[in-house]
Amino acid sequence: MSLSIRDTSHDNGSAGCPTVWYNKVKSAMMLLWLILTCMDWNVWRANRGSFWLLSVLVMTNVWGWLDAVLRYPVLHDVDSFFVIKQLGVILLKMSWLITVFSQKKLSASGFVASAMLTIVLPMFYCMLLPLDENQQVYNIIKSSCNNEDLFKRVWRFFLHPRQKSKECVRVLSKNHYLALKRGLEEIAERSPCVAEKLGEISPKSRAMLRKPGRSV
């Protein structure tokens, strides 16, 4: 049974571009992460949790969920460290919720809602992965993603802050350019009208988009 919910029946223009679609999903996940992290912090503050509980929250929401969002939509094997870590993070988050809410014994409905989100959100994350994309499309999608553990990124940044800052700026600029280029190529593949317009803008674009059997 297919778990992918991306509609490919009307792949016209940017609406059907896989790279654009998954980037939109990633942006939505980032916004959701920010909102729910603020809610978790408010739960910790309202229940007057101890400082060590706040450090556990940072571990679960940053090293756990934020790391998963930043590495989306790269696929991982079931027995990979990433998957094992995320399962451990879910268990740790459930323990955190039980500990925080039991301190003041307030808002049982809030505990149930938080626990449900902790379990349900990873399921939606899996459903939104590119499980049904062919290998060629998946390679294009994952080429613009950094599939490196967040802890390693932060560790290297603190070891060489100036060098890593320059690298981050360079990588971001390159990724934005590549994402735009791939997006235009994918849109042109699905829309001859767009391909013709791109060819009119630049002779280089005309040569890049020219395919056997296509006149641009």
C-alpha positions as MATLAB code, in Angstrom:
seq = 'MSLSIRDTSHDNGSAGCPTVWYNKVKSAMMLLWLILTCMDWNVWRANRGSFWLLSVLVMTNVWGWLDAVLRYPVLHDVDSFFVIKQLGVILLKMSWLITVFSQKKLSASGFVASAMLTIVLPMFYCMLLPLDENQQVYNIIKSSCNNEDLFKRVWRFFLHPRQKSKECVRVLSKNHYLALKRGLEEIAERSPCVAEKLGEISPKSRAMLRKPGRSV';
ca = [
       0.000    0.000    0.000;
       1.307    3.420   -0.912;
       2.100    5.807    1.931;
       3.036    8.791   -0.208;
       0.435   11.560   -0.239;
       2.039   13.781   -2.887;
      -0.399   14.211   -5.733;
       1.373   13.348   -8.989;
      -1.749   13.125  -11.107;
      -1.512   16.815  -12.057;
       2.211   17.455  -12.331;
       1.963   20.828  -14.043;
       4.380   23.624  -13.210;
       5.806   24.123   -9.745;
       2.824   22.422   -8.063;
       4.036   19.046   -9.344;
       7.764   19.628   -8.908;
       9.061   17.086   -6.344;
      11.894   19.300   -5.092;
       9.545   22.252   -4.568;
       6.916   20.064   -2.896;
       9.297   18.454   -0.396;
      10.908   21.813    0.393;
       7.463   23.175    1.234;
       6.822   20.189    3.494;
      10.185   20.744    5.176;
       9.378   24.411    5.780;
       6.013   23.450    7.286;
       7.755   20.930    9.539;
      10.210   23.583   10.686;
       7.362   25.934   11.579;
       5.532   23.148   13.411;
       8.723   22.276   15.300;
       9.095   25.885   16.439;
       5.468   26.109   17.619;
       5.501   22.812   19.517;
       8.893   23.511   21.072;
       7.504   26.782   22.435;
       4.519   24.845   23.763;
       6.828   22.306   25.452;
       8.828   25.106   27.029;
       5.601   26.648   28.323;
       4.593   23.274   29.790;
       7.949   23.034   31.555;
       7.634   26.580   32.887;
       3.982   26.225   33.964;
       4.759   23.043   35.889;
       7.905   24.620   37.360;
      10.147   21.847   36.109;
      13.747   21.562   37.224;
      16.691   22.624   35.077;
      17.708   19.065   34.193;
      14.252   18.542   32.669;
      14.877   21.551   30.452;
      18.158   19.991   29.284;
      16.279   16.783   28.437;
      13.786   18.840   26.436;
      16.646   20.401   24.456;
      17.968   16.937   23.697;
      14.629   15.550   22.517;
      13.460   18.563   20.531;
      16.789   19.693   19.069;
      18.965   16.589   18.686;
      15.861   14.532   18.022;
      13.114   16.310   16.145;
      15.049   19.261   14.681;
      17.723   16.878   13.404;
      15.015   14.815   11.685;
      13.496   17.928   10.073;
      16.868   19.195    8.825;
      17.623   15.799    7.255;
      14.200   15.453    5.636;
      13.408   13.927    3.126;
      16.398   11.535    3.143;
      15.442    7.898    3.702;
      17.164    5.782    6.377;
      17.345    2.039    6.940;
      15.277    0.631    9.786;
      18.422   -0.532   11.606;
      20.322    2.754   11.083;
      21.539    4.916   13.960;
      19.125    7.655   12.892;
      16.047    5.455   13.309;
      17.268    3.935   16.575;
      18.005    7.418   17.905;
      14.557    8.692   16.974;
      12.873    5.753   18.713;
      14.960    6.459   21.807;
      14.022   10.138   21.614;
      10.305    9.259   21.547;
      10.680    7.124   24.681;
      12.706    9.868   26.371;
      10.090   12.487   25.465;
       7.307   10.340   26.916;
       9.297    9.968   30.127;
       9.841   13.735   30.161;
       6.112   14.407   29.830;
       5.252   12.004   32.630;
       7.833   13.578   34.931;
       6.874   17.186   34.175;
       3.118   16.737   34.434;
       3.359   14.618   37.601;
       5.208   17.368   39.487;
       2.143   19.617   39.844;
      -0.527   17.149   38.684;
      -2.107   19.794   36.467;
      -3.916   19.594   33.123;
      -4.444   15.897   32.459;
      -5.883   16.790   29.046;
      -2.663   18.668   28.246;
      -0.635   15.569   29.063;
      -2.807   13.380   26.829;
      -2.549   15.860   23.937;
       1.247   16.153   24.294;
       1.655   12.383   24.487;
      -0.492   11.880   21.379;
       1.548   14.444   19.444;
       4.768   12.713   20.483;
       3.503    9.450   18.990;
       1.514   10.700   15.988;
       3.929   13.271   14.539;
       6.694   10.726   13.761;
       4.068    8.666   11.931;
       3.154   11.633    9.736;
       6.866   12.281    9.169;
       7.221    8.739    7.793;
       4.133    9.129    5.611;
       5.573   12.299    4.062;
       8.871   10.659    3.087;
       9.484   10.042   -0.656;
       8.773    6.319   -0.394;
       7.095    6.045   -3.802;
       9.439    8.220   -5.842;
      11.589    6.520   -8.463;
      15.340    6.401   -7.924;
      16.123    9.203  -10.353;
      13.705   11.636   -8.706;
      14.845   10.604   -5.226;
      18.489   11.233   -6.114;
      17.570   14.758   -7.231;
      15.606   15.380   -4.038;
      18.247   14.165   -1.604;
      21.165   15.853   -3.404;
      20.230   19.203   -1.857;
      19.951   17.792    1.688;
      22.697   17.477    4.293;
      22.255   14.014    5.790;
      24.618   14.567    8.721;
      23.814   14.287   12.400;
      23.162   17.673   13.999;
      25.551   16.934   16.867;
      28.421   16.434   14.408;
      27.607   19.693   12.633;
      27.589   21.667   15.889;
      30.769   19.956   17.136;
      32.706   20.821   13.974;
      31.369   24.359   14.056;
      32.734   24.933   17.565;
      36.093   23.441   16.596;
      36.483   25.733   13.571;
      33.882   28.533   13.907;
      35.278   30.948   11.301;
      35.908   28.271    8.684;
      32.524   26.660    9.217;
      30.748   30.013    9.022;
      32.243   30.627    5.588;
      31.388   27.084    4.519;
      27.800   27.499    5.710;
      27.361   30.672    3.680;
      28.902   29.032    0.628;
      26.803   25.867    0.969;
      23.587   27.826    1.494;
      24.252   29.914   -1.606;
      25.075   26.823   -3.633;
      22.037   24.916   -2.373;
      19.727   27.809   -3.190;
      21.159   27.990   -6.708;
      20.948   24.217   -7.238;
      17.423   24.037   -5.833;
      16.304   26.816   -8.169;
      18.063   25.226  -11.143;
      16.624   21.751  -10.465;
      13.197   23.212   -9.836;
      13.250   25.031  -13.175;
      14.483   21.902  -14.956;
      11.735   19.763  -13.411;
       9.076   22.343  -14.232;
      10.387   22.582  -17.804;
      10.229   18.784  -18.113;
       6.519   18.903  -17.301;
       5.593   22.121  -19.094;
       6.743   22.801  -22.684;
       5.424   26.350  -22.318;
       7.783   27.019  -19.390;
      10.667   25.411  -21.285;
      10.013   27.723  -24.219;
       9.967   30.796  -21.972;
      13.221   29.777  -20.283;
      14.801   29.268  -23.676;
      13.776   32.789  -24.689;
      15.345   34.263  -21.561;
      18.785   32.729  -22.012;
      20.526   30.823  -24.838;
      22.315   28.840  -22.121;
      18.942   27.794  -20.731;
      17.892   26.754  -24.235;
      20.912   24.471  -24.562;
      20.440   23.074  -21.037;
      16.761   22.280  -21.555;
      17.046   20.906  -25.091;
      16.145   17.196  -25.155;
      15.955   14.714  -28.040;
      12.610   15.192  -29.737;
      11.945   18.606  -28.115;
      12.144   21.956  -29.821;
      12.752   24.916  -27.505;
];
